[in-house]
Amino acid sequence: MLVFDHVSKAYKMKGVTKTILTDFSFRFMADRNVAIMGRNGAGKSTLMRLMAGIEPPDLGHVYRTSRVSWPLGFSGGFNGSMTGLENIRFVSRIYGQDTERVIAYVTEFAELGKSLRLPIKTYSSGMKARLAFGLSMAIDFNIYLIDEITAVGDEDFKKKSKAVFQDKLSKSQIIMISHSPTTIRDYCECGLLLDGASIRFYDRVDDLLEAYTDLTRR
C-alpha cells in the first residue's frame, strides 16, 4: 500500500514560493500500473521522491506498507566519498539484504569492474546510472518507481537491462513518469496528470493521454 494523506509540499527559492502539492490525498491501487504526466517543472519528480521517502512532506503523511524502490536510475542518494562497494553494502543493510549476494549481483550486472573500488565522486554520470540501475534490480521491490528511465549504457547493456526489468515487472507494480505516449501505453493502465496546483486521476490511460495532449497545446 502507498497512500498520500493530506500532503502539502512547496519550495522557496530567492524569495519565491513554488507550491507542488496542497492537501493532496490519494491511494495508489496495488493491482494497477500508474503513469504520472505533466509539463516540465510541474512537480512530477518531487511527487516521486515523496513516494520513495527521499524527501519529506511539509504537511501530511506518506504511508508505505509495501517495499517501494527509489526512482530507478536515481543516484543522488550515493555518498560520493564512499566507494561503489561501500555504497552497495550501505544500501543492502538499509533494506535488510544479504550484502554479499547484492555485491555479487551488482558486480556482474553493472559491469564496472575495478571502478567499484573507487569513490563515487570519480564516476561519470553513466557509471553512476549503471550502478543505481543494477542495485535497483538486485533488490526485490513491490513497487518500482521509474522517472524517465528504463535502461542505461550501450546497446548490449540496454538489452540486458530491459530483459531483467521486464522480469521484475511481471511480479511488481510500477509508477512511471514519462512524456512518451508509447511508453505510457506499454506500461501503464491509469494515471495522474499534474497541471499547476491541480492533480487529476484518470482511470483509463487513453483519457490521461488525451488530457495531457490538450494540456501541452495550451
SELOMI-986608 format. One record per residue (C-alpha): residue number from 1; residue in one letter; x, y, z. Coordinates in steps of 0.1 Angstrom, whole numbers, plus 5000, padded with zeros to 4 digits. Layout:
BEGIN
<node><i>NUM</i><aa>A</aa><xx>X</xx><yy>Y</yy><zz>Z</zz></node>
...
This chain:
BEGIN
<node><i>1</i><aa>M</aa><xx>5000</xx><yy>5000</yy><zz>5000</zz></node>
<node><i>2</i><aa>L</aa><xx>5012</xx><yy>5035</yy><zz>4991</zz></node>
<node><i>3</i><aa>V</aa><xx>4990</xx><yy>5064</yy><zz>5004</zz></node>
<node><i>4</i><aa>F</aa><xx>4993</xx><yy>5101</yy><zz>5004</zz></node>
<node><i>5</i><aa>D</aa><xx>4973</xx><yy>5116</yy><zz>5033</zz></node>
<node><i>6</i><aa>H</aa><xx>4967</xx><yy>5154</yy><zz>5031</zz></node>
<node><i>7</i><aa>V</aa><xx>5002</xx><yy>5160</yy><zz>5018</zz></node>
<node><i>8</i><aa>S</aa><xx>5015</xx><yy>5195</yy><zz>5011</zz></node>
<node><i>9</i><aa>K</aa><xx>5049</xx><yy>5204</yy><zz>4996</zz></node>
<node><i>10</i><aa>A</aa><xx>5064</xx><yy>5237</yy><zz>4985</zz></node>
<node><i>11</i><aa>Y</aa><xx>5099</xx><yy>5251</yy><zz>4978</zz></node>
<node><i>12</i><aa>K</aa><xx>5112</xx><yy>5286</yy><zz>4985</zz></node>
<node><i>13</i><aa>M</aa><xx>5139</xx><yy>5300</yy><zz>4962</zz></node>
<node><i>14</i><aa>K</aa><xx>5151</xx><yy>5336</yy><zz>4961</zz></node>
<node><i>15</i><aa>G</aa><xx>5120</xx><yy>5347</yy><zz>4980</zz></node>
<node><i>16</i><aa>V</aa><xx>5096</xx><yy>5329</yy><zz>4956</zz></node>
<node><i>17</i><aa>T</aa><xx>5074</xx><yy>5300</yy><zz>4968</zz></node>
<node><i>18</i><aa>K</aa><xx>5066</xx><yy>5273</yy><zz>4944</zz></node>
<node><i>19</i><aa>T</aa><xx>5038</xx><yy>5250</yy><zz>4955</zz></node>
<node><i>20</i><aa>I</aa><xx>5039</xx><yy>5214</yy><zz>4943</zz></node>
<node><i>21</i><aa>L</aa><xx>5011</xx><yy>5198</yy><zz>4964</zz></node>
<node><i>22</i><aa>T</aa><xx>4984</xx><yy>5212</yy><zz>4985</zz></node>
<node><i>23</i><aa>D</aa><xx>4964</xx><yy>5189</yy><zz>5008</zz></node>
<node><i>24</i><aa>F</aa><xx>4968</xx><yy>5160</yy><zz>4984</zz></node>
<node><i>25</i><aa>S</aa><xx>4953</xx><yy>5127</yy><zz>4993</zz></node>
<node><i>26</i><aa>F</aa><xx>4955</xx><yy>5096</yy><zz>4971</zz></node>
<node><i>27</i><aa>R</aa><xx>4957</xx><yy>5058</yy><zz>4975</zz></node>
<node><i>28</i><aa>F</aa><xx>4977</xx><yy>5040</yy><zz>4948</zz></node>
<node><i>29</i><aa>M</aa><xx>4959</xx><yy>5008</yy><zz>4938</zz></node>
<node><i>30</i><aa>A</aa><xx>4981</xx><yy>4978</yy><zz>4943</zz></node>
<node><i>31</i><aa>D</aa><xx>4970</xx><yy>4959</yy><zz>4912</zz></node>
<node><i>32</i><aa>R</aa><xx>4974</xx><yy>4987</yy><zz>4886</zz></node>
<node><i>33</i><aa>N</aa><xx>5004</xx><yy>5004</yy><zz>4870</zz></node>
<node><i>34</i><aa>V</aa><xx>5002</xx><yy>5042</yy><zz>4873</zz></node>
<node><i>35</i><aa>A</aa><xx>5015</xx><yy>5069</yy><zz>4850</zz></node>
<node><i>36</i><aa>I</aa><xx>5024</xx><yy>5104</yy><zz>4862</zz></node>
<node><i>37</i><aa>M</aa><xx>5023</xx><yy>5131</yy><zz>4835</zz></node>
<node><i>38</i><aa>G</aa><xx>5026</xx><yy>5169</yy><zz>4833</zz></node>
<node><i>39</i><aa>R</aa><xx>5046</xx><yy>5197</yy><zz>4819</zz></node>
<node><i>40</i><aa>N</aa><xx>5083</xx><yy>5201</yy><zz>4828</zz></node>
<node><i>41</i><aa>G</aa><xx>5086</xx><yy>5217</yy><zz>4862</zz></node>
<node><i>42</i><aa>A</aa><xx>5051</xx><yy>5206</yy><zz>4873</zz></node>
<node><i>43</i><aa>G</aa><xx>5064</xx><yy>5186</yy><zz>4902</zz></node>
<node><i>44</i><aa>K</aa><xx>5064</xx><yy>5150</yy><zz>4889</zz></node>
<node><i>45</i><aa>S</aa><xx>5099</xx><yy>5141</yy><zz>4902</zz></node>
<node><i>46</i><aa>T</aa><xx>5091</xx><yy>5158</yy><zz>4936</zz></node>
<node><i>47</i><aa>L</aa><xx>5060</xx><yy>5136</yy><zz>4938</zz></node>
<node><i>48</i><aa>M</aa><xx>5081</xx><yy>5105</yy><zz>4931</zz></node>
<node><i>49</i><aa>R</aa><xx>5107</xx><yy>5115</yy><zz>4957</zz></node>
<node><i>50</i><aa>L</aa><xx>5080</xx><yy>5118</yy><zz>4983</zz></node>
<node><i>51</i><aa>M</aa><xx>5068</xx><yy>5083</yy><zz>4974</zz></node>
<node><i>52</i><aa>A</aa><xx>5103</xx><yy>5070</yy><zz>4979</zz></node>
<node><i>53</i><aa>G</aa><xx>5108</xx><yy>5088</yy><zz>5011</zz></node>
<node><i>54</i><aa>I</aa><xx>5138</xx><yy>5107</yy><zz>4997</zz></node>
<node><i>55</i><aa>E</aa><xx>5121</xx><yy>5140</yy><zz>5006</zz></node>
<node><i>56</i><aa>P</aa><xx>5096</xx><yy>5146</yy><zz>5035</zz></node>
<node><i>57</i><aa>P</aa><xx>5063</xx><yy>5164</yy><zz>5030</zz></node>
<node><i>58</i><aa>D</aa><xx>5058</xx><yy>5198</yy><zz>5046</zz></node>
<node><i>59</i><aa>L</aa><xx>5025</xx><yy>5187</yy><zz>5059</zz></node>
<node><i>60</i><aa>G</aa><xx>5006</xx><yy>5154</yy><zz>5060</zz></node>
<node><i>61</i><aa>H</aa><xx>5019</xx><yy>5119</yy><zz>5057</zz></node>
<node><i>62</i><aa>V</aa><xx>5030</xx><yy>5093</yy><zz>5031</zz></node>
<node><i>63</i><aa>Y</aa><xx>5022</xx><yy>5058</yy><zz>5042</zz></node>
<node><i>64</i><aa>R</aa><xx>5040</xx><yy>5027</yy><zz>5028</zz></node>
<node><i>65</i><aa>T</aa><xx>5032</xx><yy>4991</yy><zz>5037</zz></node>
<node><i>66</i><aa>S</aa><xx>5048</xx><yy>4978</yy><zz>5006</zz></node>
<node><i>67</i><aa>R</aa><xx>5086</xx><yy>4979</yy><zz>4998</zz></node>
<node><i>68</i><aa>V</aa><xx>5090</xx><yy>5009</yy><zz>4975</zz></node>
<node><i>69</i><aa>S</aa><xx>5121</xx><yy>5015</yy><zz>4954</zz></node>
<node><i>70</i><aa>W</aa><xx>5140</xx><yy>5047</yy><zz>4950</zz></node>
<node><i>71</i><aa>P</aa><xx>5134</xx><yy>5063</yy><zz>4915</zz></node>
<node><i>72</i><aa>L</aa><xx>5150</xx><yy>5039</yy><zz>4890</zz></node>
<node><i>73</i><aa>G</aa><xx>5184</xx><yy>5053</yy><zz>4879</zz></node>
<node><i>74</i><aa>F</aa><xx>5184</xx><yy>5078</yy><zz>4908</zz></node>
<node><i>75</i><aa>S</aa><xx>5220</xx><yy>5082</yy><zz>4921</zz></node>
<node><i>76</i><aa>G</aa><xx>5216</xx><yy>5113</yy><zz>4942</zz></node>
<node><i>77</i><aa>G</aa><xx>5215</xx><yy>5091</yy><zz>4974</zz></node>
<node><i>78</i><aa>F</aa><xx>5250</xx><yy>5078</yy><zz>4969</zz></node>
<node><i>79</i><aa>N</aa><xx>5278</xx><yy>5090</yy><zz>4992</zz></node>
<node><i>80</i><aa>G</aa><xx>5304</xx><yy>5105</yy><zz>4969</zz></node>
<node><i>81</i><aa>S</aa><xx>5333</xx><yy>5099</yy><zz>4993</zz></node>
<node><i>82</i><aa>M</aa><xx>5324</xx><yy>5062</yy><zz>4996</zz></node>
<node><i>83</i><aa>T</aa><xx>5334</xx><yy>5036</yy><zz>4970</zz></node>
<node><i>84</i><aa>G</aa><xx>5308</xx><yy>5018</yy><zz>4949</zz></node>
<node><i>85</i><aa>L</aa><xx>5312</xx><yy>4987</yy><zz>4970</zz></node>
<node><i>86</i><aa>E</aa><xx>5307</xx><yy>5007</yy><zz>5002</zz></node>
<node><i>87</i><aa>N</aa><xx>5276</xx><yy>5023</yy><zz>4989</zz></node>
<node><i>88</i><aa>I</aa><xx>5262</xx><yy>4988</yy><zz>4979</zz></node>
<node><i>89</i><aa>R</aa><xx>5269</xx><yy>4975</yy><zz>5014</zz></node>
<node><i>90</i><aa>F</aa><xx>5252</xx><yy>5005</yy><zz>5029</zz></node>
<node><i>91</i><aa>V</aa><xx>5220</xx><yy>5002</yy><zz>5008</zz></node>
<node><i>92</i><aa>S</aa><xx>5219</xx><yy>4964</yy><zz>5013</zz></node>
<node><i>93</i><aa>R</aa><xx>5219</xx><yy>4968</yy><zz>5051</zz></node>
<node><i>94</i><aa>I</aa><xx>5192</xx><yy>4995</yy><zz>5049</zz></node>
<node><i>95</i><aa>Y</aa><xx>5169</xx><yy>4971</yy><zz>5030</zz></node>
<node><i>96</i><aa>G</aa><xx>5178</xx><yy>4940</yy><zz>5051</zz></node>
<node><i>97</i><aa>Q</aa><xx>5195</xx><yy>4923</yy><zz>5022</zz></node>
<node><i>98</i><aa>D</aa><xx>5223</xx><yy>4897</yy><zz>5020</zz></node>
<node><i>99</i><aa>T</aa><xx>5252</xx><yy>4921</yy><zz>5014</zz></node>
<node><i>100</i><aa>E</aa><xx>5274</xx><yy>4896</yy><zz>4996</zz></node>
<node><i>101</i><aa>R</aa><xx>5246</xx><yy>4885</yy><zz>4973</zz></node>
<node><i>102</i><aa>V</aa><xx>5238</xx><yy>4920</yy><zz>4963</zz></node>
<node><i>103</i><aa>I</aa><xx>5275</xx><yy>4928</yy><zz>4957</zz></node>
<node><i>104</i><aa>A</aa><xx>5279</xx><yy>4898</yy><zz>4935</zz></node>
<node><i>105</i><aa>Y</aa><xx>5247</xx><yy>4907</yy><zz>4915</zz></node>
<node><i>106</i><aa>V</aa><xx>5257</xx><yy>4943</yy><zz>4910</zz></node>
<node><i>107</i><aa>T</aa><xx>5293</xx><yy>4935</yy><zz>4902</zz></node>
<node><i>108</i><aa>E</aa><xx>5282</xx><yy>4912</yy><zz>4874</zz></node>
<node><i>109</i><aa>F</aa><xx>5253</xx><yy>4933</yy><zz>4862</zz></node>
<node><i>110</i><aa>A</aa><xx>5267</xx><yy>4969</yy><zz>4862</zz></node>
<node><i>111</i><aa>E</aa><xx>5300</xx><yy>4958</yy><zz>4846</zz></node>
<node><i>112</i><aa>L</aa><xx>5320</xx><yy>4985</yy><zz>4864</zz></node>
<node><i>113</i><aa>G</aa><xx>5349</xx><yy>4962</yy><zz>4872</zz></node>
<node><i>114</i><aa>K</aa><xx>5377</xx><yy>4977</yy><zz>4894</zz></node>
<node><i>115</i><aa>S</aa><xx>5358</xx><yy>5011</yy><zz>4894</zz></node>
<node><i>116</i><aa>L</aa><xx>5336</xx><yy>4997</yy><zz>4922</zz></node>
<node><i>117</i><aa>R</aa><xx>5366</xx><yy>5001</yy><zz>4945</zz></node>
<node><i>118</i><aa>L</aa><xx>5368</xx><yy>5039</yy><zz>4936</zz></node>
<node><i>119</i><aa>P</aa><xx>5349</xx><yy>5067</yy><zz>4953</zz></node>
<node><i>120</i><aa>I</aa><xx>5315</xx><yy>5075</yy><zz>4936</zz></node>
<node><i>121</i><aa>K</aa><xx>5327</xx><yy>5111</yy><zz>4931</zz></node>
<node><i>122</i><aa>T</aa><xx>5351</xx><yy>5098</yy><zz>4904</zz></node>
<node><i>123</i><aa>Y</aa><xx>5323</xx><yy>5082</yy><zz>4884</zz></node>
<node><i>124</i><aa>S</aa><xx>5308</xx><yy>5096</yy><zz>4853</zz></node>
<node><i>125</i><aa>S</aa><xx>5270</xx><yy>5101</yy><zz>4852</zz></node>
<node><i>126</i><aa>G</aa><xx>5267</xx><yy>5070</yy><zz>4831</zz></node>
<node><i>127</i><aa>M</aa><xx>5287</xx><yy>5049</yy><zz>4856</zz></node>
<node><i>128</i><aa>K</aa><xx>5265</xx><yy>5061</yy><zz>4885</zz></node>
<node><i>129</i><aa>A</aa><xx>5234</xx><yy>5053</yy><zz>4865</zz></node>
<node><i>130</i><aa>R</aa><xx>5246</xx><yy>5018</yy><zz>4858</zz></node>
<node><i>131</i><aa>L</aa><xx>5254</xx><yy>5013</yy><zz>4895</zz></node>
<node><i>132</i><aa>A</aa><xx>5220</xx><yy>5027</yy><zz>4905</zz></node>
<node><i>133</i><aa>F</aa><xx>5201</xx><yy>5005</yy><zz>4880</zz></node>
<node><i>134</i><aa>G</aa><xx>5220</xx><yy>4974</yy><zz>4889</zz></node>
<node><i>135</i><aa>L</aa><xx>5214</xx><yy>4980</yy><zz>4926</zz></node>
<node><i>136</i><aa>S</aa><xx>5177</xx><yy>4986</yy><zz>4919</zz></node>
<node><i>137</i><aa>M</aa><xx>5175</xx><yy>4952</yy><zz>4901</zz></node>
<node><i>138</i><aa>A</aa><xx>5194</xx><yy>4934</yy><zz>4929</zz></node>
<node><i>139</i><aa>I</aa><xx>5166</xx><yy>4941</yy><zz>4954</zz></node>
<node><i>140</i><aa>D</aa><xx>5130</xx><yy>4929</yy><zz>4950</zz></node>
<node><i>141</i><aa>F</aa><xx>5105</xx><yy>4957</yy><zz>4955</zz></node>
<node><i>142</i><aa>N</aa><xx>5067</xx><yy>4956</yy><zz>4955</zz></node>
<node><i>143</i><aa>I</aa><xx>5066</xx><yy>4989</yy><zz>4937</zz></node>
<node><i>144</i><aa>Y</aa><xx>5092</xx><yy>5002</yy><zz>4913</zz></node>
<node><i>145</i><aa>L</aa><xx>5094</xx><yy>5040</yy><zz>4907</zz></node>
<node><i>146</i><aa>I</aa><xx>5106</xx><yy>5049</yy><zz>4873</zz></node>
<node><i>147</i><aa>D</aa><xx>5115</xx><yy>5085</yy><zz>4864</zz></node>
<node><i>148</i><aa>E</aa><xx>5120</xx><yy>5087</yy><zz>4826</zz></node>
<node><i>149</i><aa>I</aa><xx>5144</xx><yy>5057</yy><zz>4825</zz></node>
<node><i>150</i><aa>T</aa><xx>5142</xx><yy>5020</yy><zz>4819</zz></node>
<node><i>151</i><aa>A</aa><xx>5177</xx><yy>5013</yy><zz>4807</zz></node>
<node><i>152</i><aa>V</aa><xx>5212</xx><yy>5029</yy><zz>4805</zz></node>
<node><i>153</i><aa>G</aa><xx>5245</xx><yy>5023</yy><zz>4788</zz></node>
<node><i>154</i><aa>D</aa><xx>5254</xx><yy>5009</yy><zz>4754</zz></node>
<node><i>155</i><aa>E</aa><xx>5230</xx><yy>4988</yy><zz>4733</zz></node>
<node><i>156</i><aa>D</aa><xx>5241</xx><yy>4955</yy><zz>4748</zz></node>
<node><i>157</i><aa>F</aa><xx>5237</xx><yy>4968</yy><zz>4783</zz></node>
<node><i>158</i><aa>K</aa><xx>5203</xx><yy>4983</yy><zz>4774</zz></node>
<node><i>159</i><aa>K</aa><xx>5191</xx><yy>4949</yy><zz>4761</zz></node>
<node><i>160</i><aa>K</aa><xx>5203</xx><yy>4931</yy><zz>4793</zz></node>
<node><i>161</i><aa>S</aa><xx>5187</xx><yy>4958</yy><zz>4814</zz></node>
<node><i>162</i><aa>K</aa><xx>5154</xx><yy>4956</yy><zz>4796</zz></node>
<node><i>163</i><aa>A</aa><xx>5152</xx><yy>4918</yy><zz>4800</zz></node>
<node><i>164</i><aa>V</aa><xx>5158</xx><yy>4920</yy><zz>4837</zz></node>
<node><i>165</i><aa>F</aa><xx>5134</xx><yy>4949</yy><zz>4841</zz></node>
<node><i>166</i><aa>Q</aa><xx>5106</xx><yy>4930</yy><zz>4823</zz></node>
<node><i>167</i><aa>D</aa><xx>5111</xx><yy>4901</yy><zz>4846</zz></node>
<node><i>168</i><aa>K</aa><xx>5108</xx><yy>4923</yy><zz>4877</zz></node>
<node><i>169</i><aa>L</aa><xx>5076</xx><yy>4939</yy><zz>4863</zz></node>
<node><i>170</i><aa>S</aa><xx>5059</xx><yy>4906</yy><zz>4860</zz></node>
<node><i>171</i><aa>K</aa><xx>5059</xx><yy>4904</yy><zz>4898</zz></node>
<node><i>172</i><aa>S</aa><xx>5057</xx><yy>4940</yy><zz>4908</zz></node>
<node><i>173</i><aa>Q</aa><xx>5037</xx><yy>4972</yy><zz>4903</zz></node>
<node><i>174</i><aa>I</aa><xx>5052</xx><yy>5003</yy><zz>4886</zz></node>
<node><i>175</i><aa>I</aa><xx>5046</xx><yy>5040</yy><zz>4890</zz></node>
<node><i>176</i><aa>M</aa><xx>5061</xx><yy>5058</yy><zz>4860</zz></node>
<node><i>177</i><aa>I</aa><xx>5069</xx><yy>5093</yy><zz>4849</zz></node>
<node><i>178</i><aa>S</aa><xx>5072</xx><yy>5097</yy><zz>4811</zz></node>
<node><i>179</i><aa>H</aa><xx>5064</xx><yy>5122</yy><zz>4784</zz></node>
<node><i>180</i><aa>S</aa><xx>5062</xx><yy>5094</yy><zz>4758</zz></node>
<node><i>181</i><aa>P</aa><xx>5026</xx><yy>5082</yy><zz>4750</zz></node>
<node><i>182</i><aa>T</aa><xx>5040</xx><yy>5050</yy><zz>4736</zz></node>
<node><i>183</i><aa>T</aa><xx>5059</xx><yy>5042</yy><zz>4768</zz></node>
<node><i>184</i><aa>I</aa><xx>5029</xx><yy>5051</yy><zz>4789</zz></node>
<node><i>185</i><aa>R</aa><xx>5006</xx><yy>5028</yy><zz>4768</zz></node>
<node><i>186</i><aa>D</aa><xx>5032</xx><yy>5000</yy><zz>4770</zz></node>
<node><i>187</i><aa>Y</aa><xx>5035</xx><yy>5000</yy><zz>4808</zz></node>
<node><i>188</i><aa>C</aa><xx>5005</xx><yy>5018</yy><zz>4825</zz></node>
<node><i>189</i><aa>E</aa><xx>4968</xx><yy>5013</yy><zz>4829</zz></node>
<node><i>190</i><aa>C</aa><xx>4958</xx><yy>5046</yy><zz>4846</zz></node>
<node><i>191</i><aa>G</aa><xx>4974</xx><yy>5078</yy><zz>4857</zz></node>
<node><i>192</i><aa>L</aa><xx>4977</xx><yy>5112</yy><zz>4874</zz></node>
<node><i>193</i><aa>L</aa><xx>4980</xx><yy>5145</yy><zz>4855</zz></node>
<node><i>194</i><aa>L</aa><xx>4998</xx><yy>5174</yy><zz>4872</zz></node>
<node><i>195</i><aa>D</aa><xx>4986</xx><yy>5208</yy><zz>4860</zz></node>
<node><i>196</i><aa>G</aa><xx>4997</xx><yy>5236</yy><zz>4882</zz></node>
<node><i>197</i><aa>A</aa><xx>4981</xx><yy>5232</yy><zz>4916</zz></node>
<node><i>198</i><aa>S</aa><xx>4957</xx><yy>5206</yy><zz>4902</zz></node>
<node><i>199</i><aa>I</aa><xx>4962</xx><yy>5168</yy><zz>4902</zz></node>
<node><i>200</i><aa>R</aa><xx>4936</xx><yy>5148</yy><zz>4883</zz></node>
<node><i>201</i><aa>F</aa><xx>4933</xx><yy>5110</yy><zz>4882</zz></node>
<node><i>202</i><aa>Y</aa><xx>4923</xx><yy>5092</yy><zz>4850</zz></node>
<node><i>203</i><aa>D</aa><xx>4911</xx><yy>5056</yy><zz>4853</zz></node>
<node><i>204</i><aa>R</aa><xx>4919</xx><yy>5049</yy><zz>4816</zz></node>
<node><i>205</i><aa>V</aa><xx>4953</xx><yy>5056</yy><zz>4802</zz></node>
<node><i>206</i><aa>D</aa><xx>4938</xx><yy>5068</yy><zz>4769</zz></node>
<node><i>207</i><aa>D</aa><xx>4919</xx><yy>5095</yy><zz>4787</zz></node>
<node><i>208</i><aa>L</aa><xx>4951</xx><yy>5105</yy><zz>4805</zz></node>
<node><i>209</i><aa>L</aa><xx>4970</xx><yy>5108</yy><zz>4772</zz></node>
<node><i>210</i><aa>E</aa><xx>4942</xx><yy>5129</yy><zz>4757</zz></node>
<node><i>211</i><aa>A</aa><xx>4942</xx><yy>5153</yy><zz>4786</zz></node>
<node><i>212</i><aa>Y</aa><xx>4980</xx><yy>5155</yy><zz>4785</zz></node>
<node><i>213</i><aa>T</aa><xx>4979</xx><yy>5164</yy><zz>4748</zz></node>
<node><i>214</i><aa>D</aa><xx>4953</xx><yy>5191</yy><zz>4755</zz></node>
<node><i>215</i><aa>L</aa><xx>4975</xx><yy>5204</yy><zz>4783</zz></node>
<node><i>216</i><aa>T</aa><xx>5006</xx><yy>5207</yy><zz>4762</zz></node>
<node><i>217</i><aa>R</aa><xx>4987</xx><yy>5225</yy><zz>4734</zz></node>
<node><i>218</i><aa>R</aa><xx>4976</xx><yy>5254</yy><zz>4757</zz></node>
